[in-house]
Amino acid sequence: MLKNLSKSDFESTLHENDVVLVDFYADWCGPCKALHPSLEKLATDFDGKAVISKVNVDHEPELSADYEIRSIPALLYFKNGKLAGKQVGLQSKAAIANSLDELISQN
């Protein structure tokens, strides 16, 4: 299951987990809606290895500004609390899985 993040639990989620994927999205965004089933499946596939979460840009404008989110969906990859990668636009499940696998395999 995808975890909804807010400003209050964003940093703690990044620092309490080795690998975190954050999907910046909006409810009105068509590509964001299309991406959602893939992210749900990846959350199950990577359970225990990575945290897959999401941030609603309309509800968390400060977080969106902090990470300079200009287009959505925007996928931000974090490793040990630090930004390690970014993908903007609709991505395939395989491309996201490959990015997660790369981060998990890094020491």
C-alpha positions as CSV (number, residue, x, y, z in Angstrom):
1,M,0.0,0.0,0.0
2,L,1.2,3.5,-0.8
3,K,1.9,5.7,2.1
4,N,0.6,9.3,1.9
5,L,3.2,11.7,3.2
6,S,2.8,15.2,4.6
7,K,5.3,17.8,5.6
8,S,5.2,16.5,9.2
9,D,6.3,12.9,8.4
10,F,8.3,13.4,5.1
11,E,11.7,13.8,6.7
12,S,11.3,11.0,9.2
13,T,10.2,8.6,6.4
14,L,13.3,9.4,4.4
15,H,15.6,8.9,7.4
16,E,14.0,5.8,8.8
17,N,14.2,3.9,5.5
18,D,17.2,3.1,3.2
19,V,15.3,3.5,-0.1
20,V,12.2,5.7,-0.5
21,L,10.3,6.5,-3.7
22,V,8.1,9.6,-3.5
23,D,5.5,10.2,-6.1
24,F,4.4,13.9,-6.3
25,Y,1.0,13.8,-7.8
26,A,-2.4,15.6,-8.0
27,D,-5.9,14.1,-8.0
28,W,-6.8,15.9,-11.2
29,C,-3.7,14.7,-13.1
30,G,-4.5,12.0,-15.8
31,P,-0.9,10.6,-16.0
32,C,-0.8,10.5,-12.2
33,K,-3.9,8.4,-12.2
34,A,-2.5,6.1,-14.9
35,L,0.7,5.6,-12.8
36,H,-1.1,4.7,-9.6
37,P,-1.8,1.0,-10.2
38,S,1.9,0.4,-11.1
39,L,3.0,2.1,-7.9
40,E,0.6,0.0,-5.9
41,K,2.0,-3.1,-7.4
42,L,5.6,-1.9,-6.8
43,A,4.8,-1.2,-3.2
44,T,3.9,-4.8,-2.8
45,D,6.8,-6.1,-4.9
46,F,9.3,-4.1,-2.9
47,D,7.8,-4.5,0.5
48,G,10.7,-4.7,3.1
49,K,13.2,-3.4,0.5
50,A,11.9,0.1,-0.3
51,V,9.1,2.4,0.8
52,I,6.8,3.7,-2.0
53,S,5.0,6.8,-1.0
54,K,3.1,9.8,-2.4
55,V,2.7,13.5,-1.8
56,N,-0.3,15.4,-3.1
57,V,1.1,18.7,-4.5
58,D,-2.2,20.5,-3.9
59,H,-2.2,19.6,-0.2
60,E,1.6,20.0,0.3
61,P,2.7,23.0,-1.7
62,E,5.7,23.7,0.6
63,L,7.1,20.2,0.0
64,S,6.6,20.7,-3.8
65,A,8.4,24.0,-3.7
66,D,11.3,22.5,-1.6
67,Y,11.9,19.9,-4.2
68,E,11.2,22.2,-7.2
69,I,8.3,20.1,-8.5
70,R,7.2,21.8,-11.7
71,S,5.6,18.9,-13.6
72,I,3.7,15.9,-12.4
73,P,3.9,13.0,-11.9
74,A,7.4,13.5,-10.5
75,L,9.1,10.5,-9.0
76,L,11.9,11.3,-6.5
77,Y,14.2,8.5,-5.3
78,F,15.9,8.8,-2.0
79,K,18.8,6.7,-0.6
80,N,19.7,7.1,3.1
81,G,17.8,10.3,3.3
82,K,19.4,12.0,0.3
83,L,17.9,12.7,-3.1
84,A,19.4,10.1,-5.5
85,G,17.3,10.5,-8.6
86,K,14.2,12.0,-10.3
87,Q,11.9,11.0,-13.1
88,V,9.2,13.3,-14.5
89,G,6.2,12.2,-16.4
90,L,4.5,8.8,-16.8
91,Q,7.0,6.0,-16.4
92,S,6.7,2.3,-17.0
93,K,6.6,-0.1,-14.1
94,A,9.7,-1.7,-15.4
95,A,11.7,1.6,-15.5
96,I,10.7,2.4,-11.9
97,A,11.5,-1.1,-10.7
98,N,15.0,-0.9,-12.4
99,S,15.6,2.4,-10.6
100,L,14.6,1.0,-7.3
101,D,16.8,-2.2,-7.8
102,E,19.8,0.0,-8.6
103,L,19.4,2.0,-5.4
104,I,18.8,-1.1,-3.3
105,S,22.0,-2.7,-4.7
106,Q,24.2,0.3,-3.9
107,N,26.0,0.2,-0.6
